[in-house]
């Protein structure tokens, strides 16, 4: 079925993957992006697709929605350290921006479904087990608090104004094209400059990794399944301590000659983060029941990603 979708944040890391996946379906896509520092793609990257149009705009400033089936909202401020340093822009983008989209949809004659990108971080951390979609939200830092607030706004607008929605909560995304503040590209940049990889809390926190291509495939699965007014966890099902991921990055960077080196030379584990979560872990049986499975092999993808950032220095 031909669909018409908006993708907000279409030039960001996840947004670009979602945009491309929708275009490959033959859907009409209107991309929206404020072109902030985190935009790692350009509008011309999608010029080959006649079914793509582009509008430069902050989501708070969108004046109207053309008739469409879905508004896929990937726009967000996402870097936890930035939110700890200054939270104002996170409230504007992650809360006020979602409120503005909800109001646009509420006032549309044909209400499209708001497919909103949340995060596994809204649940807070846990030592054992896995969070399910019905668990209490207990965010630990300003970033995850703004994402949790947006989720609550969506649920309220759905009940009060019958705004159709889907909320997805993916785990830690990775892949080529991620902005340099994120862990993998930042680690490669540090190694390229002869600096130690900064690791919060000695690298002991655990994260679950999900390739952005698998994230985009999950979105296509949900839309094609026709599900609505529900929440779906999306997990890469590859969980590991940050220190182990750092070792893997170093292995790839040094072409597997790490036995000649002392890992301590390359890692600074003395950094403390306020509001640190020790472990995120989610159960995603719900979306798997629709036929989706993560396809990426972490070690294989990591090899390609490290090679890319070695060859392409990102300022």
For each residue, the residues with C-beta under 8 A, 3 or more apart:
1:
2: 26 27 28
3: 22 25 27 28 69 70 223
4: 27 28 30 66 67 68 69 70
5: 22 27 28 29 30 68 69 70 71 72 223
6: 29 30 31 32 65 68 70 71 72 112
7: 10 15 18 19 22 29 30 31 32 72 74
8: 15 32 33 59 71 72 73 74 75 101
9: 12 14 15 32 33 59 73 74 75 76
10: 7 15 16 18 19 29 31 32 33 41 46 54 74
11: 15 16 31 33 35 39 40 41 42 43
12: 9 15 16 33 38 39 40 41 74 75 179
13: 16 17 38 40 173 175 177 178 179 182 212
14: 9 17 18 74 117 173 212 215 216
15: 7 8 9 10 11 12 18 19 31 33 41 74 75
16: 10 11 12 13 19 20 40 41 45 177
17: 13 14 20 21 175 212 213 215 216
18: 7 10 14 15 21 22 72 74 215 216 219
19: 7 10 15 16 22 23 29 31 46 52
20: 16 17 23 24 46 216
21: 17 18 24 25 213 216 217 219 220
22: 3 5 7 18 19 25 27 29 72 219 220
23: 19 20 26 27 29 46 49 51 52
24: 20 21
25: 3 21 22 220
26: 2 23 51
27: 2 3 4 5 22 23 51
28: 2 3 4 5 51 53
29: 5 6 7 10 19 22 23 46 49 51 52 53
30: 4 5 6 7 52 53 54 55 66 68
31: 6 7 10 11 15 19 43 46 52 53 54 55
32: 6 7 8 9 10 54 55 56 57 59 62 75
33: 8 9 10 11 12 15 39 43 54 56 57 75
34: 39 56 57 58 59 75
35: 11 39 56
36: 39
37: 179
38: 12 13 78 179 181
39: 11 12 33 34 35 36 42
40: 11 12 13 16 177 178 179
41: 10 11 12 15 16 45 46 177
42: 11 39 45
43: 11 31 33 46 47 54 56
44: 47
45: 16 41 42
46: 10 19 20 23 29 31 41 43 49 52 54
47: 43 44 52
48:
49: 23 29 46 52
50:
51: 23 26 27 28 29
52: 19 23 29 30 31 46 47 49
53: 28 29 30 31
54: 10 30 31 32 33 43 46
55: 30 31 32 62
56: 32 33 34 35 43
57: 32 33 34 61 62
58: 34 61 62 97
59: 8 9 32 34 62 73 75 93 97 98 100 101
60: 92 93 96 97 100
61: 57 58
62: 32 55 57 58 59 65 100 101 104
63:
64: 104
65: 6 62 68 71 104 105 108 112
66: 4 30
67: 4 108 109 110
68: 4 5 6 30 65 71 112
69: 3 4 5 112 113
70: 3 4 5 6 112 113 114 115 223
71: 5 6 8 65 68 101 104 105 112 113 114 115
72: 5 6 7 8 18 22 115 117 219
73: 8 9 59 76 97 98 101 114 115 116 117
74: 7 8 9 10 12 14 15 18 117
75: 8 9 12 15 32 33 34 59 93 97
76: 9 73 93 94 97 117 147
77: 82 83 89 90 93 94 143 146
78: 38 119 143
79: 82 83 143 181 182
80: 83 84 121 141 143 144 273 275
81: 84 85 181 273
82: 77 79 85 86 89 90 143 181
83: 77 79 80 86 87 90 141 142 143 146
84: 80 81 87 141 142 143 273 274 275
85: 81 82
86: 82 83 89
87: 83 84 90 91 142 146
88: 91 92
89: 77 82 86 92 93
90: 77 82 83 87 93 94 95 142 143 146
91: 87 88 94 95 96 146
92: 60 88 89 95 96 97
93: 59 60 75 76 77 89 90 96 97 146
94: 76 77 90 91 97 98 143 146 147 149 150
95: 90 91 92 98 99 146 149 150 153
96: 60 91 92 93 99 100
97: 58 59 60 73 75 76 92 93 94 100 101
98: 59 73 94 95 101 102 116 150 153 154
99: 95 96 102 103 153
100: 59 60 62 96 97 103 104
101: 8 59 62 71 73 97 98 104 105 114
102: 98 99 105 106 114 153 154 157 161 163
103: 99 100 106 107
104: 62 64 65 71 100 101 107 108
105: 65 71 101 102 108 111 112 114 157 163
106: 102 103 111 157 161 163
107: 103 104
108: 65 67 104 105 111 112
109: 67
110: 67
111: 105 106 108 162 163 164
112: 6 65 68 69 70 71 105 108 164
113: 69 70 71 164 165 166 228
114: 70 71 73 101 102 105 154 163 164 165 166
115: 70 71 72 73 165 166 168 219 222 223
116: 73 98 150 151 154 165 166 167 168
117: 14 72 73 74 76 168 170
118: 122 147 148 150 151 167 168 169 231
119: 78 122 144 147 169 170
120: 123 131 169 170 171 172 208 233 235 280 281 282
121: 80 124 139 140 141 143 144 147 277 280
122: 118 119 137 139 144 147 148 151 169
123: 120 126 131 135 136 137 138 169 280 282
124: 121 137 138 139 140 144 277
125: 140 277 278 279 280
126: 123 129 130 131 279 280 281
127: 278 279
128:
129: 126 281
130: 126 281 282 283
131: 120 123 126 135 233 280 281 282 283
132: 135 233 282 283 286
133: 169 230 231 232 233 286
134:
135: 123 131 132
136: 123
137: 122 123 124 148 151 152
138: 123 124
139: 121 122 124 143 144 145 147 148
140: 121 124 125 144 275 276 277
141: 80 83 84 121 144 145 274 275 277
142: 83 84 87 90 145 146 275
143: 77 78 79 80 82 83 84 90 94 121 139 146 147
144: 80 119 121 122 124 139 140 141 147 148
145: 139 141 142 148 149
146: 77 83 87 90 91 93 94 95 142 143 149 150
147: 76 94 118 119 121 122 139 143 144 150 151
148: 118 122 137 139 144 145 151 152
149: 94 95 145 146 152 153
150: 94 95 98 116 118 146 147 153 154
151: 116 118 122 137 147 148 154 155 167 231
152: 137 148 149 155 156
153: 95 98 99 102 149 150 156 157
154: 98 102 114 116 150 151 157 158 163 165 167
155: 151 152 158 159 165
156: 152 153 159 160
157: 102 105 106 153 154 160 161 163 165
158: 154 155 161 162 163 164 165 229
159: 155 156
160: 156 157
161: 102 106 157 158
162: 111 158
163: 102 105 106 111 114 154 157 158
164: 111 112 113 114 158 228 229
165: 113 114 115 116 154 155 157 158 228 229
166: 113 114 115 116 222 227 228 229 230 231 232
167: 116 118 151 154 230 231 232
168: 115 116 117 118 218 219 222 231 232 233 234
169: 118 119 120 122 123 133 231 232 233 234 282
170: 117 119 120 173 210 215 218 233 234 235
171: 120 207 208 209 210 234 235 236 280 282
172: 120 207 208 209 210 236 280
173: 13 14 170 178 209 210 211 212 215
174: 178 182 183 184 209 210 211 212 301 302 305
175: 13 17 178 211 212 213 301 305
176: 304 305 308
177: 13 16 40 41 212
178: 13 40 173 174 175 182 184 185 212
179: 12 13 37 38 40 182 185
180: 185 186 189 314 315
181: 38 79 81 82 186
182: 13 79 174 178 179 185 186
183: 174 186 187 242 245
184: 174 178 187 188 245 249 302 305 306 309
185: 178 179 180 182 188 189 305 309 314
186: 180 181 182 183 189 190 197 198
187: 183 184 190 191 197 246 249
188: 184 185 191 192 249 253 306 309 310
189: 180 185 186 192 193 309 313 314
190: 186 187 193 195 196 197 198
191: 187 188 194 195 197 249 250 253 266
192: 188 189 309 310 313
193: 189 190
194: 191
195: 190 191
196: 190 265 266 267 268
197: 186 187 190 191 246 249 250 266 267 268
198: 186 190 268 271
199: 202 203 242 243 246 267 268 269 271
200: 203 205 242 271 272 273 276
201: 204 205 269 271 272 273 276 278
202: 199 243 269 270
203: 199 200 241 242 243 244 246 267 269
204: 201 241 242 243 278
205: 200 201 241 242 276 277 278 279
206: 239 240 241 242 278 279 280 281
207: 171 172 239 240 242 245 279 280
208: 120 171 172 235 236 237 238 239 280 281 282
209: 171 172 173 174 236 238 239 240 245 298
210: 170 171 172 173 174 214 215 234 235 236 238 294 296
211: 173 174 175 214 215 236 294 295 296 298 301
212: 13 14 17 173 174 175 177 178 215 216
213: 17 21 175 216 217 295 296
214: 210 211 217 218 234 236 294 295 296
215: 14 17 18 170 173 210 211 212 218 219 234
216: 14 17 18 20 21 212 213 219 220
217: 21 213 214 220 221 292 295
218: 168 170 214 215 221 222 232 234 287 292
219: 18 21 22 72 115 168 215 216 222 223
220: 21 22 25 216 217 223 224
221: 217 218 224 225 287 290 291 292
222: 115 166 168 218 219 225 227 232 287 290
223: 3 5 70 115 219 220 226
224: 220 221
225: 221 222 290 291
226: 223
227: 166 222 230 232 290
228: 113 164 165 166
229: 158 164 165 166
230: 133 166 167 227
231: 118 133 151 166 167 168 169
232: 133 166 167 168 169 218 222 227 284 286 287
233: 120 131 132 133 168 169 170 282 283 284 286 287
234: 168 169 170 171 210 214 215 218 284 287 292
235: 120 170 171 208 210 281 282 283 284 294
236: 171 172 208 209 210 211 214 294 296 298
237: 208 284 294
238: 208 209 210 294 298
239: 206 207 208 209 281
240: 206 207 209 244 245
241: 203 204 205 206 244 245
242: 183 199 200 203 204 205 206 207 245 246
243: 199 202 203 204 246 247 267 269
244: 203 240 241 247 248
245: 183 184 207 209 240 241 242 248 249
246: 187 197 199 203 242 243 249 250 266 267
247: 243 244 250 251 258 263
248: 244 245 251 252 299 302
249: 184 187 188 191 197 245 246 252 253 302 306
250: 191 197 246 247 253 254 258 261 263 266 267
251: 247 248 254 256 258
252: 248 249 255 256 302 303 306 307
253: 188 191 249 250 306 310
254: 250 251 257 258 260 261
255: 252
256: 251 252
257: 254 260 261
258: 247 250 251 254 261 263
259:
260: 254 257
261: 250 254 257 258 265 266
262: 265
263: 247 250 258 266 267
264: 267
265: 196 261 262
266: 191 196 197 246 250 261 263
267: 196 197 199 203 243 246 250 263 264
268: 196 197 198 199 271
269: 199 201 202 203 243
270: 202
271: 198 199 200 201 268
272: 200 201 276
273: 80 81 84 200 201 276
274: 84 141
275: 80 84 140 141 142
276: 140 200 201 205 272 273
277: 121 124 125 140 141 205 280
278: 125 127 201 204 205 206
279: 125 126 127 205 206 207
280: 120 121 123 125 126 131 171 172 206 207 208 277
281: 120 126 129 130 131 206 208 235 239
282: 120 123 130 131 132 169 171 208 233 235
283: 130 131 132 233 235 286
284: 232 233 234 235 237 287 288
285: 288 289
286: 132 133 232 233 283 289 290
287: 218 221 222 232 233 234 284 290 292
288: 284 285 291 292 293
289: 285 286
290: 221 222 225 227 286 287
291: 221 225 288
292: 217 218 221 234 287 288
293: 288
294: 210 211 214 235 236 237 238
295: 211 213 214 217
296: 210 211 213 214 236 300 301
297: 300 301
298: 209 211 236 238 301 302
299: 248 302 303
300: 296 297 303 304
301: 174 175 211 296 297 298 304 305
302: 174 184 248 249 252 298 299 305 306
303: 252 299 300 306 307
304: 176 300 301 307 308
305: 174 175 176 184 185 301 302 308 309
306: 184 188 249 252 253 302 303 309 310
307: 252 303 304 310 311
308: 176 304 305 311 312
309: 184 185 188 189 192 305 306 312 313 314
310: 188 192 253 306 307
311: 307 308
312: 308 309
313: 189 192 309
314: 180 185 189 309
315: 180
